[in-house]
Amino acid sequence: MKTLENLVPKLIEKTSDKSLDWTPGEHSQIFEAEIGKHAIAVWEWTSDEDGTEGVSLGIKPIGAKTFSDVVFYDKYSPRHDKFLELYSCARRSALKIDRMIAEVEKDLEGLFPF
């Protein structure tokens, strides 16, 4: 049986090569991408009970309010690192970090000493 976890390597690959574009979600730590008829979201979370941190990945039909499936991995899970990598890639894509850095580098090149 396939799970959301099976998608993570391909999501990282397609995000890294800029084939997949992410957007900010409703909350500051959620990033979303639309793929065909489905929406994928990835987010970081912290447990209110014990402060444990983790990353989750969810899938739903576009326009649906509720996720059809969600996986949660806390920082103690051996799978956490891959999910954190996906979160980081999605965040960079959604917030256009690479473009901002390129713009700042270009602006720095134009600065001259006083």
N, C-alpha and C positions, 0 to 999 in steps of 0.2 A: 504494500500500500504506500502510495506517495503522500508526503506531508509537506507543509510549508518549508520545512527545513531543507528539503531537496532543492528548493528554488534559490537558496541563499548564494551559492557560488555563481550562478548565472546572473542574479541581480547585481552582485558586486561587479562582475565582468562588464555587464551592459552599462552600469553606472560609471565605472572607471573609464570606459571608452567613449562616454558621452552619448551612447545610443538611447539611454533611458534618462529622462528628465524628471526630477523630483520637485515638489512644491511644498511650501510650509503648510502644515495642517491647522486645525482649529486651535490647538494649544502649542505653546512655544517649543515643546520637545517632540512634537509629532511631525513626520515628514511623509508625504504621500506621492504615489506615482500611479498613473492609469495605464493599464496594459490590456488592450482589447476591450472586453466588456467588464473588466474587473479593476478594482482599486486595491493597491497594496499600501500598507502603512507600517512604519517602523517608529518605535519610540523608546526612550529611556524612562525608567521609573525607579522610585525608591519606596521601599516598604515603610508604611507608617508604624508598623509594629516593632521592627528591629533595625531599621535603617539600611537593610540589605538593598543593594543596587542591582539593576538588571536591564535587559533589553527585550522588547516584544516585537513580534511581527504578526500582522493580521491581514486577512483577505476578505473582500466583500464585493458583491456586484456594484458597479458604479451607481450611485444614487441611493444605495441602501444606507440606513443609519446604523445597523448592527453588523458586526463582523461575523462572517460565516465560520471562520476558523481563526484561532489565535494560538501562538506558541510563546511561552515565557521562559527566559533563561536568566537566572541570577548569576552574579559574578563568580559563584563557586562551581558552576557547571562547566564541563570541558567544552561545551558548544558556545559559551559566552563570547569568546574572542572573535569568532566568525560573525556573530550577530552584532557585536560592537563595531567591527570593521564595516559591515553593511550600514549601520546607523551613521557612522562617520562619513561614509561615501554619500549617503542620501542627504545628510545635513549640508555637506559641502556643495552638492549639486543644487539643492533647494535655495540656499542662501547665496549662491553664485560666488563662492569664496575664491575660486581660481581666477575669475574675471576681476574681482576686486584686487587681488594680489598683483595681477598683470597691470592693472591701471595704476596702482601705487608705484610699482617698479618703473613704469613709463614716466610718471610724474617726478620720481626721484632723479631720473636721468636728466630732466630739464632744470633741476635746481643748480644754481651757481653759488659759489661762496661770496659772502659780502665783502 
